[in-house]
Amino acid sequence: MMILYSGTTCPFSQRCRFVLFEKGMDFEIRDVDLFNKPEDINVMNPYGQVPILVERDLTLYESNIINEYIDERFPHPQLMPADPVQRARVRLLLLNLERELFVQVHILEDKAEKNEKLKEKARAAIRDRLTQFSPIFTKNKYMLGEDFSMGDVALAPLLWRLTHYGIELPKQAAPIQKYAERIFQRPAYIEALTPSEKVMRR
Ligand SMILES: N[C@@H](CCC(=O)N[C@@H](CS)C(=O)NCC(=O)O)C(=O)O
């Protein structure tokens, strides 16, 4: 059985919980207290971070790598496209999301970071990038078109935390807000939320 070591408020862990529930297979989630990190986390992941997935003698870290593995082990519903060209495009999209948005998320998540100007810059960068993204969702139901995919999984934890991070999107970002609501209504999305995540958004 797969075991996921997960942070209860960690957006990257949320990605993996989301995929596990989408697949509807047997797994165990172990909550990790990041303020009092158990020593075995550093043993399993040299970078000392969650999420971590363990299955028999395989130990994996990095949310997108974990999610691709889960998707290949349990192909239904498939979250990476079957076509190699499309799959390569999704991988590029996942990288772009990390570089353009989740670098800023790291700044907002860092409790030791007290530089309010830096945090404000991170909020503005996220707001502007999501607003640029927004027109895609006037014609697309999901990030890649008609099909829900790993791109949607990767972005959802940030969309869920916008108010929590103090980010307000402008009116022209309405299409991405509507898209976010569509994702938040998925049964697997709701099941994967921890109690601490549920209260981030009302
Ligand atoms: N790029 C990693 C980021 C994981 C990450 O930043 N995890 C944070 C919690 S949200 C963590 O474990 N922090 C503990 C630490 O760095 O000591 C991923 O996608 O899995």
PDBQT file of the ligand as one rigid body, heavy atoms in Angstrom, charges set to zero:
ROOT
HETATM    1  N1  LIG A 301       9.081  21.246  -4.605  1.00  0.00    +0.000 N 
HETATM    2  C1  LIG A 301       8.580  20.512  -3.485  1.00  0.00    +0.000 C 
HETATM    3  C2  LIG A 301       8.198  21.511  -2.393  1.00  0.00    +0.000 C 
HETATM    4  C3  LIG A 301       7.811  20.827  -1.086  1.00  0.00    +0.000 C 
HETATM    5  C4  LIG A 301       7.786  21.815   0.085  1.00  0.00    +0.000 C 
HETATM    6  O1  LIG A 301       8.155  22.984  -0.047  1.00  0.00    +0.000 OA
HETATM    7  N2  LIG A 301       7.357  21.317   1.258  1.00  0.00    +0.000 N 
HETATM    8  C5  LIG A 301       7.379  22.118   2.455  1.00  0.00    +0.000 C 
HETATM    9  C6  LIG A 301       5.993  22.194   3.113  1.00  0.00    +0.000 C 
HETATM   10  S1  LIG A 301       4.805  22.971   2.060  1.00  0.00    +0.000 SA
HETATM   11  C7  LIG A 301       8.265  21.445   3.504  1.00  0.00    +0.000 C 
HETATM   12  O2  LIG A 301       8.279  20.244   3.627  1.00  0.00    +0.000 OA
HETATM   13  N3  LIG A 301       8.975  22.264   4.298  1.00  0.00    +0.000 N 
HETATM   14  C8  LIG A 301       9.743  21.775   5.395  1.00  0.00    +0.000 C 
HETATM   15  C9  LIG A 301      11.162  22.194   5.334  1.00  0.00    +0.000 C 
HETATM   16  O3  LIG A 301      11.596  22.689   4.266  1.00  0.00    +0.000 OA
HETATM   17  O4  LIG A 301      11.854  22.030   6.353  1.00  0.00    +0.000 OA
HETATM   18  C10 LIG A 301       7.378  19.672  -3.955  1.00  0.00    +0.000 C 
HETATM   19  O5  LIG A 301       6.759  20.005  -4.976  1.00  0.00    +0.000 OA
HETATM   20  O6  LIG A 301       7.101  18.630  -3.334  1.00  0.00    +0.000 OA
ENDROOT
TORSDOF 0
